[in-house]
Amino acid sequence: MAFLDIKDLKTVAVKDDTKVMGQAIRCRMIGMNNIKELEPQLARQEYQVKLVCCAVEGNGVVLVREEAEEMLAEGVDEQVVVTHVAHGEVWVTLTRQMEKVDMVMNQLEKLGGTLKTMNDVTVGRLAAGKFSEDGQMYRCMVEDVSVREKKVVVRYVDFGNKEELGIGELFELPADLLRVPSLAVRVQVEGVERNKLEELIDKENVSVVVENKLGTFFIDGKKVTDTYIVPTLPPPLVLPLHCHVEGEVVHVSPGGLIWFTPATLSNSVDNMMDRLAVLSPTPVTRVMVDMACTARYSVDGELYRAKVKEVINEKVRVFFVDFGNEETKNVEEILELPGNCLDLLPAAIDIVPARSFDEEQREVVEELLCGKKVSVKLTVEGGIEFARVYVDKEEVLFGQERFSARR
């Protein structure tokens, strides 16, 4: 069964805003005798149709329907070739489409140096680009353009991987290759380590079943899975009440908290930092909230223990557990933490000071407290736990008193 719009051709007027308004297009079904039987299934469903600009006629643009991109049907075991693995996603080509991939690649190889350099490079354009690793020409889609740096980010639509190229490294595709749909299909995955998925690349007898928009992979009929255990750290030390605890203030946060490390943990932290300094850790296979990891702090480039607080797209918010500060990193900057660094308690303990301060006073508080030997004393009043900070047995005064507490 196939869709065919009238004469496969439609002319759309081009206005100043260059927007093409949505409208109904009459279609006829090829190979169907009784369309009414399908009406309940087709009605009110969403479909995607790609139109390719083939010519300009006066103030109109001639658009021809492109072949629909191959999709993975829900609940169907599909034979595939895995072509690329990224964070949380796998790019595959249906086995039945591999001949078409070969056809595209053979045609690009024959065209060689005859392709014209693309002059009008914009996001969304389909082009030919030379992959840096093998020097071969591949079809690619422009995902980002940096005019200032004369660079573009492209995704190779028949394999799924992407890279940065120079604007001048993109070439015009002939019309017949523009009409061929993207042959790589993205499959979202959860619960499988990246290295196990990468082992499937170019392997035979691989299939995938998509259910609720998530894919499950099989090789030789056996499910690809793992028993991935998220590395975590023990909970931080709980400071005793009504006692002076000696240590060091390691960070003063913009939110008004003070991060304190007891002296009893200082030597252990120093030893652990020495171990991290000689490591060359690899990126984690999967980034998950609350997992323990290590990451380089942007200010000094050193490795520190961290905990993942939030993951949004390819950005990860981490908390440096031994020093109290936070930073946003790229997914590939989240590195594995060795097992011998997991047992040490997080050294930074957050305390609410009895004296409040605002953002403008934060630097003053840092100068008063950070890098000095201090002691803190925790008290509870009115159901709220707060701390006073002392240097040489004298309370350090800053900001405004929160409570009229008994010293």
N, C-alpha and C positions, 0 to 999 in steps of 0.2 A: 504494500500500500504506500502511496506517495501523495504529497500535496503538489498542486501545480496552480499558480495564479494565472489569470487570463493572459495568454500569449507569453507568459513568463516575463512580462515587461510592464513597467509603469513609469510614467514621467511625472515628476513632482516639481512644482514651481519653487524657485529659490528666492526667498525674501531677504531683506537686510539682516534679519536676526538669524538667518540660516537654519531655523528650526523646522523640522518636518513634523506636522501635526499627525497624531495617530488617527487612523480611520479604518473602516471595514473594507476588506478586499475580497471580492468574489473569488471563490476557489472551486475547482472540480476535483473529484477523487478519481485516481487512476486505478483500475482493477477492482472497482466496487460496483455491485449491481443494485444494492438496496442501501442507500445512505441513511434512511430513516432508522435502521437498526442501530446505527452508531450514535445517533443524536444524543441519547441520554448520557453516554460516556463522554462525548466531546463537548457538550454544552457547558458553558461557564468555566472551562478550564483555561489555563494560561499556556501559551505557546510562544516560542521565539523564532522569528524569521529574520535572516540577515539579508540585506540588500547591498549590492555592490555597484558603485558608480562606474558605468562603462562609457558614458559620453555626455557632452553638454550640448543641448539644442536650444539656442536662443537664451531665454531666461529660465529654462528648465534643465533638470538633470535626469538622465536616463538611468534607472536603477533596475538591476536584474537580480532576481532571487538567487541567493547562494544556497548550496546544499546545507541542510541542517547539521549542526555539530552532533557527533555521536554521543549519546548519553548512556549512562549505566542505569538500567531499570532496577527498581527496588525489588529485593528478594530474589533476584535471578543470579545464578552462578555463572559468571562471565569469564571466559578464558582471556587472559591479558598478558602483555609484556610490560614489566615494570621498567620505566626509563629514568625516573628521578625520584629522590626522596628528600623532603625538607621537613622542617619542624611541624609536626601534626598533620602532614599531608604527603600523599604518594601520587606521583603522576604515572599513568598507565596508558597504553595503547591497546585497544581490542585486537586480539590475534587476527581476526578477520580483516582488519584494516592495515596490517603490516605491508601487504603488497602495494597499497596506496602510498605508504611512507617511502618504500623503495622507489616508487615511480617519481615522487617529488624529489628525492635526493639525487636520482640519476639525471633528472632534467636540470637541476641546479648545477650539477657537475659539468654537463654538456654546455650550459650557457657560459660558464666560466667567467672570463673577463669581458664578456659582451654586455653585462648588465650595467645600466646607467646609474650613476650616483643619485641618491634621493635628495632633492633640493628642499622640499617642504616637509620637514620632519616635525610631526605633531603626535601627541599622545593618542594611542589607539590605532595608528597606521600599521599596516602589515608590510613588512619589508624583507629583504634578504640581508643577513649579516654573517660575517666570518667568525666562527667560534674560536676563541683564543687557544684552546687546548689542542685542537687537531688541524686548524687552518681550513676546515671545510665550510662551505656555505650552507646556511640553514634558514628556513623561514622563521621570522620573529615578529613579535608585536611590541611596539614602543609603549613602555609603561611610565616613563618619566623622562623629562627633557631639562637639562641644565644649559641654558643658552650661554651664560657667563663662562662656564667651564668647557663648553662645547662637547658635552658628554650626554649620553642617553643610557637609560636602563632598559634592556629588552628581555622579553621572555621568549624562548624558542618554543613555538606553539606545537611542534610535533614531538617534543620530548619533555617539556615542562621546566627545564632549568633556566636560569636567567643570569645575566652578567652586564657589566658596564662596557660600552663601546664609545668610540668617538663619533660625533654626528656625521662626519665624512665617511664613516665605515658602513653606512647603510645604503642599500641599492634597491632600485625599483624592481618589483616582481612583474612578470608577464601576466596578462589577464587570466589565462587558464589556471595559473597557480594561486591567483587571488581568490578564485572561486572554490578551491579545495578547502574544506573546513579544517579547523584546528584538529589534529589527530591525536593529541595527548589530552587525556581527561584527568581532572584532579579528583582525588578520593581523600576525604578526611578520615583520620584514624585516631584512636585513643587506646591506651593500655598496652602498646607494644613498643619496645625499645627501638630507637632509630637504627642501630647497627643491625638488628635482626631484619628490619625492612630493607636495608641496603643490600643485604645478602641475596635478596630476590631479584636485583637488577639483572636483566638479560637472561634470567633462568627460564628453563622450559617448565611446562605443566604447572603454571601459576594461574590461579583464578581468584576472583574477588566477588563477594556478595555485599551489596549495599542495603542497609536497613536503617531507617530513621536518620538518613544522611551520613551514616558512619559505615566505613568499609571493614570487612573481615577478610583477611587473605588466607589462601590455602596453597600448599605446594604438594603435588602428588596426592591431593585429596586430604592432607592433614592440615589442621588449623595452625596458623603461625601465631604463637602467643608467647608470653613469658611470665615469670613470677617477679616482676620488677618491684622492689621494695624501696620506698621513698626514704632516703637518708634524712634523719632528723637529729636534732640536738636535745640534750636533757633540758628541763626547765631551769630558769635562773635561780640563783641562791636567794632565799628569803632572809632579809636582815632582821635581827631581833629588835624588839621594842625596848625603849628606855635604856639603851646601852650605847656607849660611844664605840663606833666601829671605825677603825683607821683604814685609810686607803687614799684614792686619788680620783678627782673629778676628771673624766676623760672627754666629756662633751656637754655642751649646753644647747638644748634644742630651741628652735624658734617658738615652739608651742609652750614654753615655760617649764619644761622638765629638765632635770639635771641627771646626767648619767654618771654613775659612781662605780668604781672597781675596788673591792676590798683588798687590802694588802696581802691577804692569804692567797689570792689568786694571781698576784703579779708575776711571780717567778714562772708559774705554769704558762701564763700568756706569753712571756718572753721566750720560753723554750719552744712553744708552738709556732711563734712567728719565725724563729730560726729554721724550723722544719719547712714552713711554707716558702721561705726565701729561696730554697734550692730546688723547688718543684718546677716542673713544666707540665701542669695539668692539662687534660683534654676537655673540650666542651662536654657538658652533660648530654645524654641522649634524649632526655625529655625534661622540660622545665615544668615544675609543678609548685603551686602555692604551698608554703611552709617547709619546703625541702631545704636541707642544709647544702651549702655549696661554698665555693670560694670565688672571689672576683677581685680585680685590680681596682684600687681606689684611684680616681682620675688625677688627684693632686700629686701623689708621689709614685704612682705606678706599681706599688707593692701589692702583694696578695694578702687578702684578709678573709677570715671566716665570715660567712653571710647567711642570711635566711631570706628566701623569696617571699615577698609580701604580696605582690600583685603581678599578673601577666596580662598585658593588653597588646594584641597583635604580636609584633616582633619586639616589643619593649618590656623590660622586666624591672620592677622596683624591688631593690634589695636593701636589707637592713644589716649593717655590720655589727654583729652581735657582741663583739668585744670592745666596741668603742661608741656605740649609740647613734652614729650618723647613718644617713640613707643616701642612695644614689640610684638613678635610672640607667640601666645598661641594655645593650642589645642582646638578643637571645644567645648569639654565639660567644658572648663574653661571660656567660655563666659556666663556671668550670667545676669539675669534680673535686670533692673534698676527700682527702685520704681517710681511711677508717681510723687511723691513729689520732686524728684530730676531731673525732666525733664525740668522744667521751667527756672532754673538758666542759664544765659548765660555762654558759655564756657569761663573760666577765663583766659586761656592762649591765648595771641594775638601775632601772629608772626610779627616781624618787621625786616626790612633789615637795618643793621647798616651802617652808613656812612663810617665806617672804616672796611675793610675786614680782614679776618683772615683765616688761613688754619687749617688743622686737628692738626698739631703739636702745634699750638698756642691756640687751643681750651681750654685746661685746664687752661692756664694763664688767658684767658678771663673769665672763670668760677670763678676763684679766685677773680678777680677784681670786678665782678658784682653780682654773686649769693648770696642771703641771706642778701643783703644790701638794705637800702632805697635809691631808685634812682628816677630820673625823666627822661622822654624821651620827645624829641621834634621832631615832624615829619615835613619834608620839601619836596617839590617837585621841582626837577630841571631836565630839559630836559625830562619831562614826566615820570620821575622815582621818586617814593616815597622812602625816606630813613629816618633814625632816628639817632639822636645823644643821647648819654646816659650821664647823669650828676650825680655826687655825691657831695652834699654840694655846688651846683651851679657851680662846676668845671667839665668840660667835661672829661670823662674817656678816655684816649688815649691808643690805642692798634692797632696792625696790621698796615695796610696801608690805607691811605686816598683814598676813591673811587672818590671823586669829589673835585674840588676847590670851595667849596660852601661858600657862605657868611654866617657868623655866626649870 
